[in-house]
Amino acid sequence: MEHPCHVGKYHNIYLVLACVGQGELGMKRAAKMTKAQIIELRRLYATGRHTQTLLGEHFGIDQTTVNRIVRYRSWKHVLKEEE
């Protein structure tokens, strides 16, 4: 029997992610943004000149993700003092 992470030519993405520790088993995936990008995004949003949608397009993330970042619902470890 084949290992569940190596099933045929086309892998089940959820099995592969779970096997490499990035799926529903509790490990986090690699971040799409860097700490410097988070600081820049928050700085740009604070000027009031940029919408969340525009910033999302610029950084290649969804508007809802921008909202979570600027409201400190995600990336909480990048504190205001660091900005």
Stockholm file with secondary structure:
# STOCKHOLM 1.0

chainA/1-83         MEHPCHVGKYHNIYLVLACVGQGELGMKRAAKMTKAQIIELRRLYATGRHTQTLLGEHFGIDQTTVNRIVRYRSWKHVLKEEE
#=GR chainA/1-83 SS CCCTTCCSSSCCHHHHHHHTTCSTTSCCCCCSSCHHHHHHHHHHHHTTSSCHHHHHHHHTSCHHHHHHHHTTSSCTTSCGGGC
#=GC SS_cons        CCCTTCCSSSCCHHHHHHHTTCSTTSCCCCCSSCHHHHHHHHHHHHTTSSCHHHHHHHHTSCHHHHHHHHTTSSCTTSCGGGC
//
